[in-house]
Amino acid sequence: MRQTKCCECREHVSEKEMLDRLDEILAGHKNTEGNLIPVLQTAQNMFGYLSKPVLKKISLKLNKPYSEVAGIVSFYSFFSTVPRGKYLIRVCLGTACYVRGGKGILEAMKKELGIEVGQTTPDRLFSLDIGRCFGACGMAPVIMVNDTVHQRVKAIKIDEILNLYRNRKSDSEKEQV
Amino acid sequence: MAISKKISTADELNHIRDEVKSRAAARNSKDNNQILVCIGGGCLASGSLKVKEALEQALEKRQLQDKIAVIGTGCLGPCAAGPVVLVGKDDVFYEQVAPEDAEEIVEKHIVGGAIVERLSRKNTITGKPAVTLDDISFFKRQVKIVLRNCGRINPASIEDYIGVEGYQGLAKVLASLSPDQVIEEMKKSGLRGRGGAGFPTWMKWSFARKSPGSTKYILCNADEGDPGAFMDRSILEGDPHSVIEGMIIGAYAIGASQGYVYVRAEYPLAVKRLQQAIDDAKKYGLLGANILGSKFLFDLEIRMGSGAFVCGEETALMASIEGKRGEPRPRPPFPAVKGLWGKPTVLNNVETFANVPIIIQKGGAWLASFGTEKSKGTKVFALAGAINNAGLVEVPVGTTLGELIYDIGGGIPKGKEFKAAQIGGPSGGCIPREHLNVPLDYESLNELGAIMGSGGLVVMDEDSCMVDVARFFLEFVQEESCGKCVPCRVGTKRMLEIINRICEGKGKMADIDTLIELGQQIKDTALCGLGQTAPNPVLSTIRYFRNEYEEHINEKHCRAGVCPGLVTAPCRSGCPANVNVPGFISLVAEKRYAEALRLHRNRNPFAAICGRVCFHICESKCRRATLDEPVAVRGIKRFMADQEVTIQLPEVRENAENAKRKIAVIGAGPAGLSCAYFLARLGYRPKVFEAEQRPGGMLVQTIPSYRLPREIVAREIRMIEGIGVDIETGKKLGKDFTISGLRDQGYEAVFIGVGSPCGVRMDIPGSNAEGITDAINFLKSYNIRGSVHVGKKVVVIGGGNAAIDAARTAVRLGAESVTIVYRRAQEDMPAYLEEIGEALQEGVVINALTNPDEIIVANGKVAGVKCHVMKPGNFDRSGRRRPEKSGKHFTIEADQVIFAIGQTLDTSDLFRHDELQPVSGYRIMSDPLTGQTSIPWVFAGGDVATGPMSVIHAVAGGERAAVGIDEYIHGHKHAFWRNDYPVDTSFDINADPAPFPRKKMELLLVDRRRNNFNEIEIAWVEGEAIKQAKRCLRCDYGRVLTNVY
């Protein structure tokens, strides 16, 4: 069976094990009101995205129509139904960052990664998205890579930031070898 | 030592408080034994955790770790200066602290007791270090109520919160107040919702309390979605317990036993700290059953948002907590009656709740002592964008926008001009500089078409295009619209399409009215707050910046250099004459000087002149400035023009028919000559009439020759004559000829470019005495007639370029002392900064904030100037502080006074004998696009049309009128120079920017220049000029536009 990595605990586990874990989580949430969104958030964090089998399982276990589950997933931008890269890069286009040249950063980022907004690099390392303010306006323009904010980004320094993550990848692989 | 058991009485709470306090007091009994390191979001991103670690290590190394506490705190405010550190009980403030600085702080400050001035903030005026918080204007003018604990306590420690009187409000409520009394106290405080709408908090609570039903909910809206707002984030990260305490008190008041905090997913740190705070509060018995031993029960949970802006709307937020799509629903019923799961619900914003504990503790009347009559208390603003001290600030409601931006925010970086403040996010509006005095309260902002909103305040300078800003917000709302109601879903999309069209240069004038109409309809009909306020950014930018919309539509011009469809490079958009700046610079870099000049003269004949006197708007727009400093465009231009051996003639399209047409140009200044130049390139043979004996206008009459040698002017005028322009000097309009007379002689079109050649004097006592003149007259006498009377003690009144020119000319002509008197602050002087500096070097004294009250006259002659010391007052429409009288006086001795307070035009003289008078006041009104006046065959441009402006503006005005005249004659345009031709210089898009720094032009040494009129700037050698040219980032690369104005 294909090995995937659980995004939340960074362990290697099989997809089956992950689905089993999802079962446990679903059982814990079964009878709470307003449970659907927290469950989806947890699942998204575990799998990195929400595949059809996952959504179907959630729909069945919580006893909610699939259409309702899908409706929620498509409404909120946090949820993704396609696999995302290991690092989600969000370029802030909030007002402050926009005024300070966020658009230029986004263009440079697209060029550097060779992908458009909403896409993932072929090596599944980076996904690119835009953000609407991370509340770090004092240090505009900023980008957020997963949960880390990089401040006062300059278009010509993007390479340096990306290399931090590219190198981190090879390091962790070395460790595993 | 932590107490692990639950607190079940107020006494136990007091016990913990006293213990924490005595520990802190023990630490503070001596100086310098506490170091606060900000680990708020901003400083964290700047690496403050590493600073904290380094400080701890440095203390350990000296075995001081037990005596001196290093405490990580929430946001202190000045995020842009992070990481920031506060040392000791005197609050010594250090900014931009690096881990490497830790040793020095510990060694020098903690051990040695001395301040590490290197890390102190410098006073912008005196340059002296401002050591403690009280010394720094950013902090001094704030009133911290909501942020009372932010940056002061460890947000992760509930005991720290208890130690600063935390949960005392709750204890008071449970011990002695009924729910109605709590609501009564809130009423007294006058607190209004800080989420933006400003609804009185007590009223909301009272409605929910009166609603029938046993199950009620209290919610905290921490879905802070407005781009540019980060106060809720900072409160949650810096003082989460104040929000929790506020919610418990609110729950008690309305009778709720369950609460939720809805936090957006983009704030992981806020979620983490809040969760820990909730867990701690439960552990200490402050949440759950029997709070503080009472019968009151309340539980609190976090719900995380999932990235939908609309969930900040109350009904949508509740739908989202219920696990549904976050779509709003119509109100009524209001949430206070029917909210979450159909039960009565109160929803307040983070900042509102953070106000509650202290209101209960200190009483409603105490809070009501801050603020204005209708809006009480304080408001937290997130200052961001083009501002020096970006960060979080808290001020009494009613503080003016100008105070916030200049006194606290430290003004606009890089000396740029303030253009607008965007306040209230996508629901808000832009406030232009003429309203800098607006008090920041709910009503005043509404009147201006903005809203208080959550308090995001993004400052924009001249580099922001207001049409693009409106487009940005519309795009945002369009994307975030939930789609439930048509006005918001479809209406904003139609608005966005129109505005996109305008930004691409395809707009029509009718589009502006359509936008207003659509916007009004959406406001009236959308379902929720998001839709109802979505048109605000567009409507407010049209209200205050309609001219920018019109420029985009009519002139296909984006003055800020932002809109991609209208801009090749921002420098070029900044240039009034649209000179292809990156083009000629790249040609210079390849040593192709003749081609470079030709390209320059395609849009501006005066390359050599502008290389010396242009005030280079292009440089202030240069993108290289974001990297280091702008490209030295003027210096490169000067070098390029100096390389010209035989004069380069521009492309001229001979046209026998045009050559026969008679066209008159009145005034041989930059506007008239430029009009004639462009007409000649179309094959016309215009005739130029000049009143003085030499052509050149202000270039030769007032600009001193040390800035602009006369042979340079003569050379470029000869070039213009060389392509078929005939100049006749000594012919003055109104004296030697009239406009009607020109028509009788067969002239088909006339261009008036007579400038504004008359000086202005102040109407104060003594201003007609002997020894008084004005700058224009003074400079003209010397420059044209070759001599002028100069006093021994000269006072020049004014702050513009004419004042500086007159002062420096007086220095050169042997005045013993030259003093400039200017009523505003020195940084507000309109004169070019370089020249102010050069004048000071040459010994000119500047008395800023000084207003002349009276000229002292003795025996009919000037003896001195009685001056009034001014102080900066409120902001005026120009965005500068209006000088106000201080009541103090002093006198400057003088035997000559030169007024340099402005220039004007005496039109009555010019048109005395004319039946045709295309005049309104001191200017000739004309179409800014074509120069056409109310008389179809008469055109105008330059100062006479715009009021006193610069050389490059006059060149642009002349060009437009030339195109206008041609169109008037033929019915369509032939302006071939307006079509860009590609420049074939090589450029490697992947190469790093050239690493050379910007180089200043060197000047003659002061004693070699202050007694003569030799040109003071020394041109670069070729190697340097080429290096400078290579600094250009080539923003224009791959972009060619046609029909550019």
Contacts between the chains, C-beta under 8 A, distances in Angstrom:
chain1	res1	chain2	res2	distance
A	33	B	322	7.3
A	33	B	323	7.5
A	33	B	341	6.8
A	34	B	303	7.4
A	34	B	321	5.5
A	34	B	322	5.0
A	34	B	323	4.2
A	35	B	323	6.2
A	36	B	323	3.9
A	37	B	303	7.6
A	37	B	304	7.9
A	37	B	306	6.2
A	37	B	320	6.8
A	37	B	323	5.2
A	38	B	303	7.4
A	38	B	304	7.4
A	40	B	306	7.6
A	41	B	265	7.5
A	41	B	304	6.1
A	41	B	306	6.5
A	71	B	325	5.8
A	72	B	323	7.4
A	72	B	324	7.3
A	72	B	325	6.1
A	75	B	308	6.5
A	75	B	325	4.3
A	75	B	326	6.6
A	75	B	327	8.0
A	75	B	482	7.5
A	76	B	305	8.0
A	76	B	306	3.5
A	76	B	307	5.4
A	76	B	308	5.1
A	76	B	326	7.3
A	77	B	306	7.4
A	77	B	307	3.8
A	77	B	308	6.6
A	78	B	265	5.4
A	78	B	305	7.6
A	78	B	306	3.9
A	78	B	307	3.8
A	79	B	306	6.4
A	93	B	227	7.8
A	93	B	472	7.8
A	94	B	227	3.1
A	94	B	228	5.9
A	95	B	227	4.4
A	95	B	228	4.0
A	95	B	384	7.4
A	95	B	385	7.0
A	95	B	422	6.0
A	95	B	425	7.2
A	95	B	456	7.1
A	95	B	458	4.4
A	95	B	472	7.2
A	95	B	473	7.8
A	96	B	227	7.1
A	96	B	228	5.0
A	96	B	384	3.6
A	96	B	385	5.0
A	96	B	390	7.7
A	96	B	458	5.2
A	97	B	227	7.9
A	98	B	227	7.7
A	98	B	472	5.6
A	99	B	384	8.0
A	99	B	385	4.5
A	99	B	386	6.2
A	99	B	458	6.0
A	99	B	459	7.9
A	99	B	460	5.7
A	99	B	464	5.7
A	99	B	469	8.0
A	100	B	385	6.9
A	100	B	386	7.5
A	101	B	626	6.6
A	131	B	266	6.9
A	132	B	225	6.9
A	132	B	227	5.4
A	132	B	309	6.8
A	132	B	476	6.6
A	132	B	480	7.7
A	133	B	225	7.4
A	133	B	226	7.2
A	133	B	227	3.8
A	133	B	228	6.4
A	133	B	229	7.3
A	133	B	230	7.6
A	133	B	266	7.5
A	134	B	266	5.4
A	134	B	267	7.8
A	135	B	41	6.1
A	135	B	224	6.7
A	135	B	229	7.3
A	135	B	230	3.3
A	135	B	233	4.0
A	135	B	234	7.6
A	135	B	266	7.2
A	135	B	267	6.4
A	135	B	382	7.8
A	136	B	41	5.9
A	136	B	42	6.2
A	136	B	45	5.9
A	136	B	79	7.7
A	136	B	230	7.0
A	137	B	79	7.8
A	137	B	227	7.9
A	137	B	228	5.5
A	137	B	229	7.9
A	137	B	230	5.7
A	137	B	382	6.0
A	137	B	384	3.3
A	137	B	385	7.4
A	137	B	390	6.7
A	137	B	456	7.6
A	137	B	458	7.3
A	138	B	42	4.8
A	138	B	78	7.9
A	138	B	79	2.9
A	138	B	80	4.7
A	138	B	82	7.6
A	138	B	230	7.6
A	138	B	382	7.9
A	138	B	383	7.7
A	138	B	384	6.1
A	138	B	390	4.0
A	138	B	391	5.0
A	138	B	392	7.8
A	139	B	42	5.9
A	139	B	45	6.0
A	139	B	46	6.9
A	139	B	79	6.4
A	139	B	80	6.6
A	139	B	82	7.6
A	139	B	390	7.6
A	140	B	384	6.3
A	140	B	385	7.2
A	140	B	390	7.6
A	142	B	45	7.3
A	144	B	266	7.9
A	147	B	268	4.9
A	149	B	41	7.4
A	149	B	44	7.8
A	149	B	45	4.1
A	150	B	45	7.4
A	151	B	42	7.9
A	151	B	45	4.8
A	151	B	46	6.4
A	154	B	626	7.1
A	154	B	627	7.2
A	156	B	627	7.4
A	156	B	992	6.9
A	156	B	993	6.9
